[in-house]
Amino acid sequence: MKENISILNVDQIYQKITRLAWQVYENNFNQNEIVFVGIDKKGLFLANKISDCLIKISKIKTIVAELSINKSLDINSSMSLAISDDLFKDKVVILVDDVLNSGKTLMYASKLFLNTNLKKLSILVLIDRNHNLFPIKADFVGLSLSTSLKEYITVDLAGDNKGVYLS
């Protein structure tokens, strides 16, 4: 059996989160409010942590919401956003996910915002695997990691072995 290789430990993850918060601030310093939309549990965890950091380093207010998405991602995938359109209309929205693999999840998640007038829609990921099959890219990346298609990235943000692992 292949052994997991540690890519980032918990301290390195929080270092990446802090750097990502600074990058968000540098690119949006003139905004009064930013909406972070975390995709499922891991994206929501990251969105909350980045929001907390951003609040500490700036005067920008934040809204954090979870986007639940059906990971089977067929054409009729159901998505559910925990906030109403009025809360992100005419604002900067940042979609947050743990890993950008093919871009499929983020492409489907982006579709939710196409019928709403936004100032800007950005993508933030902790890990970008550089295997894009869809025309989507991350604007903010914690770590860009070139892997083979047979390798798998595991992000553990809540367990006893917090970290990012390659298997």
N, C-alpha and C positions, 0 to 999 in steps of 0.2 A: 504494500500500500504506500502511496506517495505521501510524504510528510508535508504539512503546511509550513510555508516559509513566511516569517513575520516581515511585513513591509513597513508598517507604522505601528508604534506602540501608542498607548493612551496619551502620553505627554506629547508625542509628535502630532497626533490627531488634533489636540487642543492648540498646538502651535500653528497648524494649518488653518484651523478655524479662526484664530486671531488674525492671521495674515489675510484670510479671505474677507473678514469684516473690514479691515483697512482698505482693501481693494474696492469693496462695495462703496465705502465712504468716499474714496478718491474719485470714483466714477459717478457719484451721485451727491456730492457735497452740497449742491444747491437745492436739494429736495427737502420738503418739510416732513414727508412721510413716505415710507417704503413698505410694500406688502411682500412678505416672504410666504411662498406657498410650498410646503414640504410634501413631497410625494410619498405617501404611505408613512409608516412609523419611522424608518431611518431618515427619510428626507425631513420629516417633521422635527425629529430630534436635532438634526443639523441646523434647520431653519431657526429653531428656538435658541440654540447656542450662538449662532451668528448674530441674531437679533440682540441677544443679551450683550455681546461684545460691542455691537454698533451703538447701542444706547450708552455704554460706558465711554466711548471715544468721541461721541458727537451729540448734537441736539436733535438729530433726526428721530422722529417717532416711527414706531414700527407696528405692523399688524402681522400676526403669524396665523396661518391657516393650514389645515391638512387637506390634501387632495387624495381621495381614495380612488384607485384605478384598478380595473380588472387586468391582471397581469397576462391573461391569455391574449389580450389585445387584438381581438378580431374587429372587423369593421363596425360591429354593433356594441363595442365595449362600453360598459357603463362606468361613468365617473361621477364622483360626488365631492363637491367642494363645500367646506364647512362654513363659508361666508357668502353673503349675497354679492351680486355684481356691483351694487352701489358702493361697497367698501373698497373696491379696487378700480373703479372707473376713473379715468384721467389721472392715474398714479403710475409710479414705477412698480412693476411686478417682477419678482425674481423667483423663478422655479428652482427648487432645491431637491437634489437627489444624491444618493450615496455614490453610485457608480454609473458612468456613461459608458455603455458597452456598444450597442449597435445604433443607439439613438431612437429606437422605436418607442420606448416609454415616454421620452421627452417630447417626441413628435406628437404623439397622441395627447399628451398633457397640454401642449401648446395650443392645440385645436380648441380647447375650452375658452381661450381668451380671444379668438379671432373675431368674434362678433361684438366685442366691447372696445370702446375707445380707451386706449392706454397711452401714457406718455412713452413708455418703453417696456419691453419684455426681455428679460435676461435669463440666462441659465447658469446655475452654480452647481458644481459637483465636487465631491471630495476626491474621487478618482476618475480619471479619463483614460480608458483603455485603448483609445485610438483605433477602434474597429468599426467606425461609422458606416452603416449601410443606408442611412437616411440623411438628408441634407440638413443636419442640425449640428451645432457646435456649442461648446460651453464657453461662456464669457469669463467665468471665474472658475479656476481649477486648482484644487489643493495639491494634487500630484498627477502628473501625466506618466502613465506606465504602459510601455509597449509589451504586450504579452502575445502568446500564441493563442489561437482560437480554442485549443484544447485545455488551456489553463483557466482557472476559475478564481475570481476575487471574492473573498468573504469579508464583509465589514461587520464587526461585532461592536455595537455601541452601548449595550446594556448588560451583557453577561459578565462572568468572572474573568474572561480572557479578552478584555476590550482591546481592539486593535484591528488592523487590516492585514489579511492573510492571503497568500497566493497558494493555490493547490493545483 
